[in-house]
């Protein structure tokens, strides 16, 4: 049991250090940057604003 808690503590310490360094270098957090990278250029075309769509169609 102690071995698992020790490994967990090491992982948390490494993750905290990585997150701290990442937060100092970037304004956006990791999740926001991943979503921006995945969305890419097609993100603008994939909107779900129904009011904007209806206004564009003239309805």
Contact map, one row per residue, 1 for C-alpha under 8 A:
11111000000000000000000000000000000000000000000000000000000
11111100000000000000000000000000000000000000000000000000000
11111110000000000000000000000000000000000000000000000000000
11111111000000000000000000000000000000000000000000000000000
11111111100000000000000000000000000000000000000000000000000
01111111110000000000000000000000000000000000000000000000000
00111111111000000000000000000000000000000000000000000000000
00011111111100000000000000000000000000000000000000000000000
00001111111110000000000000000000000000000000000000000000000
00000111111111000000000000000000000000000000000000000000000
00000011111111100000000000000000000000000000000000000000000
00000001111111110000000000000000000000000000000000000000000
00000000111111111000000000000000000000000000000000000000000
00000000011111111100000000000000000000000000000000000000000
00000000001111111110000000000000000000000000000000000000000
00000000000111111111000000000000000000000000000000000000000
00000000000011111111100000000000000000000000000000000000000
00000000000001111111110000000000000000000000000000000000000
00000000000000111111111000000000000000000000000000000000000
00000000000000011111111100000000000000000000000000000000000
00000000000000001111111110000000000000000000000000000000000
00000000000000000111111111001000000000000000000000000000000
00000000000000000011111111111000000000000000000000000000000
00000000000000000001111111100000000000000000000000000000000
00000000000000000000111111100000000000000000000000000000000
00000000000000000000011111111000000000000000000000000000000
00000000000000000000001111111000000000000000000000000000000
00000000000000000000001001111101100000000000000000000000000
00000000000000000000011001111111100000000000000000000000000
00000000000000000000000000011111110000000000000000000000000
00000000000000000000000000001111111000000000000000000000000
00000000000000000000000000011111111100000000000000000000000
00000000000000000000000000011111111110000000000000000000000
00000000000000000000000000000111111111000000000000000000000
00000000000000000000000000000011111111100000000000000000000
00000000000000000000000000000001111111110000000000000000000
00000000000000000000000000000000111111110000000000000000000
00000000000000000000000000000000011111110000000000000000000
00000000000000000000000000000000001111111110000000000000000
00000000000000000000000000000000000111111110000000000000000
00000000000000000000000000000000000000111111000000000000000
00000000000000000000000000000000000000111111110000000000000
00000000000000000000000000000000000000111111111000000000000
00000000000000000000000000000000000000001111111000000000000
00000000000000000000000000000000000000000111111000000000000
00000000000000000000000000000000000000000111111100000000000
00000000000000000000000000000000000000000011111110000000000
00000000000000000000000000000000000000000000011111000000000
00000000000000000000000000000000000000000000001111111000000
00000000000000000000000000000000000000000000000111111100000
00000000000000000000000000000000000000000000000011111110000
00000000000000000000000000000000000000000000000011111111000
00000000000000000000000000000000000000000000000011111111100
00000000000000000000000000000000000000000000000001111111111
00000000000000000000000000000000000000000000000000111111111
00000000000000000000000000000000000000000000000000011111111
00000000000000000000000000000000000000000000000000001111111
00000000000000000000000000000000000000000000000000000111111
00000000000000000000000000000000000000000000000000000111111
